[in-house]
């Protein structure tokens, strides 16, 4: 029964994606349609696609799993994500949209190209997009397949094939519009699914009062801000930067600020996005905190299996299928956004900018086929890399997020708001800071207990500022487009 519900839900997404693809593939301006959806998003769609892109398998599976063991401290950490949709659209929204239309930019790297006029910066940032997006997509593929495996009893590889095939197919064919329309469906499903999950735990736990009594017995430090010393202040501050302020530098969310229809849509999205994101994050992580009252540690393999185990143990099969559709929705929306962004980096940012064939000789028909093939190929590569799954998907996802933020945050913010910013700053910052971040993570280097993201972002800013003062000033005529 659960499998039937899931198959129907996934089939619905595929049908919608294929239907939208007819318009995308026949559009006279294919690149604008396929990679940015003709900048036609309304407020609700913009809010939902931003939320669905930001929320991933780690939010529905990994995060609640960690909250199971760490208690309320993980809720405090997760709630820093609540204002992210508001922050991203407030800081980037209006100015980004205006500049994107002036320069006809359809990707973040397009913006970088027009702002800094540096082929080397385009290559560096496009490569980082490809590397870190593949890492993030791996975490999502594993999350989706693990859900199928744990809930349906089917082998991991079967779940990987079913969900992977659909999300790769509808993204490859439908492009950006298919992604944002299906994201809106995913956002609605995620809200409903999270409410069902929490109410089930409270009901089976005998009410909140009984749950609290049980938690005091099995997890004494559950209600402390630092999880009894397991989540120190330095770690909390690091996490606030990683999933809070620095998310402005995530190209898969920042590009949404290029694609809305008008100012009213932007303002509505800021409100809708904040409310929906806050509801989902709070409900799912509180569910993880309450879960020890209804689930023993010996009932699951790792914390990634906490949520699926509760679904199997307590939910009616039909309701369980609808709930599991929620994290599957989160996985599909995140994968589709990363997939279309990675494809854009290859087709739009690398091929169109550096191809020896003149743009006049590149037909819309060729671009259409090349884009679809590129998107499908990237998805296939990620599928092959996840046949043998790594553990703890939440940490893989957060690592890739951090790397992307180190590469893009300074380039985006300074490019929008600082006239002195130039290509030297971009090249220094985007080349060295992600490498420093990776090395610090690899060798577990820490300063005063802070996660690698904090010193890496600081170094990124310093490198950008120093490079911009050392480099040549940007031409005044070019600056008039941006200021």
C-alpha positions in Angstrom: 0.0 0.0 0.0 2.8 2.4 0.9 4.6 1.6 -2.3 1.4 2.2 -4.3 1.0 5.6 -2.8 4.6 6.5 -3.5 4.5 5.3 -7.1 1.3 7.3 -7.8 2.9 10.4 -6.3 6.1 10.1 -8.2 4.1 9.4 -11.4 2.2 12.6 -10.9 5.5 14.6 -10.8 6.6 12.9 -13.9 3.4 13.6 -15.8 3.6 17.3 -14.8 7.2 17.6 -15.8 6.6 16.0 -19.2 3.6 18.3 -19.8 5.6 21.4 -19.0 8.5 20.2 -21.2 6.5 20.6 -24.3 6.5 24.4 -23.9 10.1 24.6 -22.7 11.4 22.6 -25.6 9.4 24.6 -28.2 10.3 28.0 -26.9 12.0 30.4 -29.3 14.5 31.4 -26.5 15.3 28.0 -25.2 18.1 29.0 -22.7 15.9 31.6 -21.0 13.0 29.2 -20.8 14.9 26.0 -19.8 17.2 27.6 -17.1 15.2 30.4 -15.6 11.5 29.7 -16.7 11.1 33.1 -18.5 11.2 34.9 -15.2 7.5 34.2 -14.6 7.2 33.0 -11.0 4.5 34.4 -8.8 4.7 34.8 -5.0 3.5 31.4 -4.0 5.6 29.5 -6.6 8.7 31.5 -5.7 8.2 30.9 -2.0 7.6 27.2 -2.4 10.4 26.6 -4.8 12.8 28.4 -2.5 11.6 26.4 0.5 11.6 23.1 -1.4 15.1 23.7 -2.8 16.4 24.6 0.7 14.7 21.7 2.5 16.3 18.4 1.7 16.6 14.8 2.9 18.7 16.1 5.8 15.8 18.3 6.9 13.2 15.5 6.9 15.4 12.5 7.7 18.9 13.4 8.9 17.9 16.4 11.0 15.1 14.7 13.0 17.4 11.7 13.4 20.1 13.8 15.1 17.4 15.6 17.2 16.5 12.1 18.5 19.9 11.9 20.3 20.7 15.6 20.9 17.3 16.9 21.9 16.2 20.5 21.8 19.7 21.8 21.0 19.2 20.6 17.4 15.9 22.4 17.2 17.6 25.6 18.2 20.1 25.0 15.5 17.6 24.1 12.8 15.4 27.2 13.5 18.1 29.6 12.3 17.0 28.4 8.9 13.5 30.0 9.4 14.4 33.5 8.1 16.6 32.3 5.3 14.0 32.7 2.6 13.3 36.2 3.9 17.0 37.1 4.1 17.8 35.7 0.6 15.0 37.6 -1.1 15.5 40.8 1.0 19.2 41.0 0.3 19.3 39.7 -3.3 15.7 39.9 -4.6 15.0 43.2 -6.2 18.5 44.3 -7.2 19.4 40.9 -8.5 16.3 40.7 -10.6 16.8 44.1 -12.1 20.5 43.4 -13.0 19.6 39.9 -14.3 17.1 41.5 -16.7 19.5 44.2 -17.8 22.3 41.7 -18.5 20.1 38.9 -19.6 21.6 36.6 -17.0 20.0 33.2 -16.4 22.5 31.8 -13.9 24.6 33.1 -11.0 27.7 32.6 -13.1 26.1 34.7 -15.8 25.9 37.5 -13.3 29.6 36.9 -12.3 30.5 37.1 -16.0 28.8 40.4 -16.6 29.9 42.0 -13.3 33.6 41.0 -13.3 34.4 40.2 -17.0 36.7 37.4 -16.1 36.8 34.1 -18.1 39.0 32.5 -15.4 36.4 33.3 -12.7 33.7 31.8 -14.7 35.6 28.5 -15.1 36.6 28.3 -11.4 33.0 29.0 -10.2 31.4 26.7 -12.7 33.7 23.9 -11.6 32.9 24.4 -8.0 29.2 24.3 -8.9 29.7 20.9 -10.6 31.8 19.5 -7.7 29.7 20.5 -4.8 26.3 20.0 -6.5 27.3 16.4 -7.3 28.2 15.9 -3.6 24.8 17.4 -2.5 22.9 15.4 -5.0 24.6 12.2 -3.7 23.2 12.9 -0.2 19.7 13.4 -1.7 19.9 10.2 -3.8 21.0 8.2 -0.8 18.2 9.8 1.3 15.5 8.9 -1.2 16.7 5.3 -1.7 17.1 4.7 2.0 13.5 5.8 2.5 12.3 3.4 -0.1 14.3 0.6 1.3 13.3 1.1 5.0 9.6 1.7 4.3 8.8 -0.7 1.5 11.3 -3.5 2.2 12.6 -3.3 -1.3 16.4 -3.4 -1.8 18.2 -0.1 -1.7 19.1 -0.3 -5.4 15.4 -0.6 -6.4 14.5 2.6 -4.5 17.4 4.3 -6.1 16.3 3.3 -9.6 12.6 4.3 -9.1 13.1 7.7 -7.6 16.3 8.5 -9.5 14.8 7.7 -12.9 11.8 9.9 -12.4 13.6 13.0 -11.0 16.3 12.8 -13.6 13.7 12.4 -16.4 11.3 15.2 -15.5 14.2 17.7 -14.7 16.1 16.8 -17.9 13.1 17.3 -20.2 11.1 20.0 -18.3 13.9 22.3 -17.2 13.4 25.2 -14.7 9.7 25.5 -15.1 9.1 21.8 -14.4 11.3 22.2 -11.3 9.4 25.2 -9.8 5.9 23.9 -10.5 6.7 20.5 -9.0 8.4 22.3 -6.1 5.1 24.0 -5.3 3.4 20.6 -5.1 6.4 19.3 -3.0 6.1 22.2 -0.5 2.4 21.6 0.1 3.0 17.8 0.6 5.8 18.5 3.0 3.7 20.7 5.2 0.9 18.2 5.4 3.3 15.3 5.9 5.1 16.9 8.8 1.9 17.7 10.6 0.7 14.1 10.3 4.1 12.8 11.6 4.2 15.0 14.7 0.5 14.4 15.7 1.2 10.7 15.4 4.2 10.8 17.7 2.2 12.9 20.3 -0.7 10.5 20.1 1.3 7.3 20.4 3.4 8.9 23.2 0.3 9.5 25.3 0.4 13.3 25.0 3.2 15.9 25.5 3.2 15.5 29.4 3.9 11.8 29.2 6.5 12.3 26.4 8.4 14.8 28.6 8.4 12.3 31.5 9.8 9.6 29.2 12.4 11.9 27.7 13.7 12.9 31.2 14.3 9.2 31.8 15.9 8.1 28.5 17.6 11.4 27.4 18.3 13.6 30.5 20.0 16.4 28.6 17.3 16.6 25.9 16.0 20.1 27.1 19.3 21.9 27.4 20.5 24.4 24.8 23.9 22.6 24.4 22.7 19.0 24.7 24.5 18.5 28.0 27.8 19.8 26.5 27.5 17.9 23.2 26.6 21.1 21.2 28.9 23.9 22.5 28.3 27.6 21.8 31.0 27.7 19.1 29.4 24.9 17.2 25.9 26.6 17.5 27.4 29.8 16.1 29.1 28.0 13.3 25.8 26.3 12.4 24.0 29.6 12.4 26.4 30.9 9.8 26.4 27.7 7.7 22.6 27.3 7.4 21.6 30.9 8.1 23.4 34.0 6.8 25.8 32.3 4.4 23.0 30.7 2.5 22.8 33.9 0.5 25.8 32.5 -1.3 24.1 29.3 -2.4 23.7 29.6 -6.2 20.7 27.2 -6.3 18.7 29.5 -4.0 20.1 32.8 -5.2 19.1 32.1 -8.8 15.5 32.1 -7.6 15.9 35.8 -7.0 16.4 36.2 -10.8 13.2 34.4 -11.8 10.2 36.1 -10.2 7.6 38.0 -12.1 7.2 41.4 -10.3 7.8 43.2 -6.9 4.4 42.0 -5.5 5.5 38.4 -6.1 8.8 39.1 -4.3 7.1 40.6 -1.2 4.5 37.8 -1.1 7.2 35.1 -1.4 9.1 36.6 1.5 6.1 36.1 3.8 4.9 32.7 2.5 8.5 31.3 2.4 9.2 32.3 6.0 6.0 30.9 7.3 6.2 27.6 5.4 9.9 27.0 6.1 9.5 27.8 9.8 6.5 25.4 10.1 8.3 22.5 8.5 11.6 22.9 10.3 10.0 23.3 13.7 7.6 20.4 13.3 10.1 17.9 11.9 12.8 18.6 14.4 10.4 18.7 17.4 9.2 15.3 16.1 12.8 14.1 16.3 13.1 15.3 19.9 9.9 13.5 20.9 10.8 10.3 19.1 12.7 8.6 22.0 9.4 8.4 23.8 8.0 6.1 21.2 11.1 4.4 19.7 13.9 2.5 21.3 17.5 2.8 20.0 17.7 -0.9 19.2 14.8 -0.5 16.7 16.9 1.2 14.0 20.4 1.0 12.4 21.5 4.6 12.4 19.7 7.9 13.2 18.9 8.2 9.5 16.4 5.4 10.0 14.5 7.0 12.9 11.8 8.7 10.8 11.2 5.7 8.4 11.0 3.3 11.4 8.3 5.4 13.1 6.3 5.5 9.9 6.4 1.7 9.6 5.6 1.2 13.2 2.8 3.6 13.8 1.3 5.0 10.6 -1.6 3.5 8.6 -0.1 2.3 5.3 -2.0 4.9 3.2 -1.2 7.7 5.6 2.4 6.4 5.8 2.7 6.5 2.1 1.5 10.1 2.0 4.0 11.1 4.7 6.9 9.3 3.1 5.9 11.3 -0.1 7.0 14.4 1.9 10.7 13.6 2.4 10.7 12.1 -1.1 9.3 15.5 -2.2 12.1 17.2 -0.4 14.7 15.0 -2.0 13.2 15.4 -5.5 13.0 19.2 -5.3 16.5 19.6 -4.1 17.9 17.2 -6.7 16.0 18.8 -9.5 17.2 22.3 -8.5 20.9 21.1 -8.2 20.6 19.2 -11.4 19.3 22.1 -13.5 21.9 24.4 -12.0 24.8 22.0 -12.7 23.5 21.6 -16.3 23.4 25.4 -16.6 27.0 25.6 -15.5 28.1 23.2 -18.2 25.8 24.4 -21.1 25.4 28.1 -20.4 28.5 29.1 -18.4 31.1 26.8 -20.0 30.0 25.7 -23.4 28.3 28.9 -24.6 31.1 31.1 -23.2 34.1 29.1 -24.4 32.9 27.2 -27.5 34.9 27.8 -30.7 31.6 27.7 -32.6 30.1 31.2 -32.8 26.9 31.8 -31.0 25.1 32.8 -34.2 25.8 29.2 -35.5 24.4 27.5 -32.4 20.7 26.7 -33.0 18.0 26.5 -30.5 17.3 22.9 -31.5 20.9 22.0 -30.8 20.9 23.8 -27.4 17.7 22.0 -26.5 19.1 18.5 -27.2 22.5 19.3 -25.6 20.9 20.7 -22.4 18.6 17.7 -22.0 21.5 15.3 -22.6 23.8 17.2 -20.2 21.2 17.2 -17.4 20.4 13.5 -17.9 24.1 12.6 -18.0 24.8 14.4 -14.7 21.9 12.7 -13.0 23.2 9.3 -14.3 26.7 10.0 -12.9 25.2 10.8 -9.4 23.1 7.7 -9.6 26.2 5.5 -10.3 28.1 7.2 -7.4 25.4 6.4 -5.0 24.9 2.7 -5.7 27.2 2.1 -2.7 25.7 4.6 -0.2 27.7 6.6 2.4 26.4 7.1 5.9 25.0 10.2 7.7 23.6 12.1 4.7 23.1 15.3 6.8 26.8 15.8 7.1 27.5 15.2 3.4 24.8 17.8 2.6 26.2 20.4 5.0 29.8 19.9 3.8 28.7 20.6 0.2 26.7 23.6 1.3 29.7 25.1 3.1 31.9 24.6 0.1 29.4 26.4 -2.2 29.1 29.3 0.2 32.8 29.8 0.4 33.0 29.9 -3.4 30.1 32.3 -4.1 29.1 34.4 -1.0 31.7 37.2 -1.4 31.4 37.3 -5.2 27.6 37.8 -5.0 27.3 40.2 -2.1 30.3 42.4 -3.0 29.4 42.3 -6.7 25.9 43.7 -5.9 26.9 46.3 -3.3 30.5 47.3 -3.7 31.8 49.3 -6.7 35.4 48.5 -6.0 34.8 44.7 -6.3 36.7 43.3 -9.3 37.9 40.1 -11.0 41.1 39.8 -8.9 39.0 39.6 -5.7 36.7 37.0 -7.3 39.6 34.8 -8.5 41.5 34.9 -5.2 38.4 34.4 -3.0 36.7 31.7 -5.1 39.8 29.7 -5.7 41.4 29.6 -2.3 38.6 29.7 0.3 36.8 26.5 -0.8 40.2 24.7 -0.9 40.9 26.0 2.7 37.4 24.8 3.7 38.0 21.3 2.3 41.4 20.9 3.9 40.1 22.1 7.3 37.3 19.6 7.1 39.6 16.8 5.9 42.1 17.3 8.7 39.6 18.3 11.3 41.2 21.7 11.9 39.3 23.9 14.3 39.8 27.4 15.9 38.2 27.9 19.3 35.8 25.1 18.6 34.4 26.8 15.5 33.4 24.8 12.4 35.6 25.2 9.3 32.9 27.3 7.7 33.5 30.3 10.0 37.2 30.9 9.3 36.8 29.9 5.7 34.1 32.5 5.1 36.2 35.1 7.0 39.2 34.2 4.8 37.0 34.4 1.7 36.0 38.0 2.6 39.5 39.0 3.4 40.9 37.5 0.1 38.1 39.2 -1.8 38.7 42.7 -0.3 42.5 42.4 -0.6 42.3 41.2 -4.2 39.9 44.0 -5.1 42.3 46.7 -3.9 45.2 45.0 -5.6 43.4 44.5 -8.9 42.4 47.0 -11.6 39.3 49.0 -11.0 36.2 48.1 -13.0 35.3 50.3 -15.9 32.9 53.1 -15.0 30.7 52.4 -18.0 30.2 48.8 -16.9 29.5 49.9 -13.3 26.5 52.0 -14.5 24.7 48.8 -15.3 25.0 47.6 -11.7 24.8 50.8 -9.7 
